[in-house]
Amino acid sequence: MSTPVLNGRTIGLAHYSTRAVLESTLTGLGLTFHQQLALNGIGGEPGGSIERGVLIGRLADALKVAEAVAAATVDEVLAVGWADESGAPAVLALTEEGRVLHARISESVRDIVERVYGGLPADELAVAARVLTAVTERANAILAGA
C-alpha cells in the first residue's frame, strides 16, 4: 500500500465522509448542518447568549457563505422555536427546546468523534491538527486577498 498524500482531495474526502456521518444524525434530529452550527454558536457561548450580528458573522465566516445566507439560518432557528431574540442590539438565547436539542447534538457529536477518531495516536492527531490549521489559515488569507 502506498503512503497517502495530504492534498485537497484527501482533505475533502475526510471532510465529506465525517460530515455525512454528522448530517445523517442531524437529519434524524430534524435539523440541518447550518442550523446545528447556529445552535452551537448560541449554546456554546458563556451565558448561553450571543448578539445576532456576531453569530451571523461567525456563521458566514465559518461556512464561507454570504451574511444573508447565515441570517436566513438564524431566522430558521428562531422560527422553529429553538432560540429567542430580545433587546437592542438583538441578543439570541436558546429556548428550553433549543437547550435540549443542543445537548442531544453535543452527545451525538461526542459519539461520532469517538467512533471516527478513537484509537488514532494522539501525536498523529496533533500533527494533523497543526497541518490542517495552517492550510485553513492560508486558504483564508487567499480569500481575504481575493
C-alpha positions in Angstrom: 0.0 0.0 0.0 1.4 3.4 -0.9 1.7 6.2 1.6 -1.3 8.6 1.4 -0.6 12.1 0.2 -2.1 15.1 2.0 -3.8 17.2 -0.6 -7.2 18.8 -1.3 -8.7 15.5 -2.4 -7.6 13.7 0.8 -8.8 16.6 3.0 -12.1 16.8 1.1 -12.8 13.1 1.3 -12.2 13.2 5.1 -14.4 16.2 5.4 -17.3 15.0 3.4 -17.2 11.5 4.9 -17.3 12.8 8.5 -19.9 15.5 7.6 -22.1 12.8 6.0 -22.0 10.9 9.3 -22.9 14.0 11.2 -25.6 15.0 8.8 -27.3 11.6 9.0 -27.6 12.2 12.7 -28.8 15.7 12.3 -31.5 14.6 9.9 -32.7 12.2 12.5 -33.0 15.1 14.9 -34.8 17.3 12.4 -32.3 19.9 11.6 -29.7 20.9 9.0 -25.9 21.3 9.3 -26.2 25.1 9.2 -28.9 25.1 11.9 -26.7 22.9 14.1 -23.9 25.4 13.7 -26.2 28.2 14.7 -27.4 26.3 17.8 -23.7 25.6 18.8 -22.9 29.3 18.2 -25.6 30.3 20.7 -25.3 27.4 23.2 -21.5 27.4 23.2 -21.2 31.0 24.4 -20.6 31.8 28.1 -24.0 32.7 29.5 -25.7 30.9 26.6 -26.4 34.0 24.5 -24.8 35.9 21.7 -25.5 39.1 19.7 -27.4 38.3 16.5 -24.9 40.2 14.3 -21.9 38.4 15.9 -23.5 35.0 15.3 -24.3 35.8 11.7 -20.7 37.0 11.1 -19.3 33.8 12.6 -21.6 31.6 10.6 -20.8 33.4 7.3 -17.0 33.2 8.0 -17.1 29.5 9.1 -19.3 28.4 6.2 -17.8 30.7 3.6 -21.3 32.0 2.7 -22.9 35.4 2.3 -24.2 37.0 5.5 -27.7 36.8 4.0 -27.4 33.0 4.0 -26.2 33.0 7.6 -29.0 35.4 8.6 -31.6 33.1 6.9 -30.2 30.2 9.0 -30.6 32.3 12.2 -34.2 33.1 11.2 -34.9 29.4 10.7 -33.7 28.6 14.2 -35.9 31.4 15.6 -38.9 30.4 13.5 -38.9 26.8 14.8 -38.6 28.0 18.4 -35.1 26.8 19.3 -34.0 30.3 20.2 -35.4 33.6 21.3 -34.3 37.1 20.3 -34.5 40.2 22.5 -33.0 43.6 23.1 -31.1 46.1 21.0 -28.8 45.1 19.7 -30.6 41.8 19.2 -29.3 39.0 21.5 -30.1 35.4 20.9 -30.5 32.7 23.6 -31.6 29.1 23.3 -35.1 28.2 24.5 -35.7 25.2 26.6 -36.4 23.1 23.5 -33.2 24.5 21.9 -31.1 23.6 25.0 -32.5 20.1 25.0 -31.7 19.8 21.3 -28.2 21.3 21.7 -27.5 18.8 24.4 -28.6 15.9 22.2 -26.5 17.2 19.3 -23.5 17.5 21.7 -23.9 14.0 22.9 -24.2 12.7 19.3 -21.1 14.6 18.2 -19.1 13.2 21.1 -20.1 9.7 20.0 -19.2 10.4 16.3 -15.8 11.9 17.4 -15.1 8.7 19.4 -16.1 6.4 16.5 -14.1 8.4 13.9 -11.0 9.5 15.8 -10.9 7.0 18.7 -7.8 4.8 18.7 -5.8 7.1 16.5 -2.5 8.1 18.2 -2.7 11.5 19.9 0.6 12.6 18.4 -0.6 11.9 14.9 -3.9 13.8 15.6 -1.8 16.8 16.9 0.3 16.8 13.7 -2.8 16.6 11.6 -4.5 19.4 13.5 -1.4 21.7 13.1 -1.2 21.0 9.3 -5.0 21.5 8.8 -4.9 24.7 10.8 -2.1 26.0 8.6 -3.9 25.0 5.4 -7.1 26.8 6.7 -5.1 29.9 7.6 -3.5 30.0 4.2 -6.8 29.5 2.3 -8.5 32.2 4.4 -5.6 34.6 3.6 -6.1 33.9 -0.1 -9.8 34.5 0.2 -9.2 37.7 2.1 -7.0 38.9 -0.7 -9.5 38.0 -3.4 
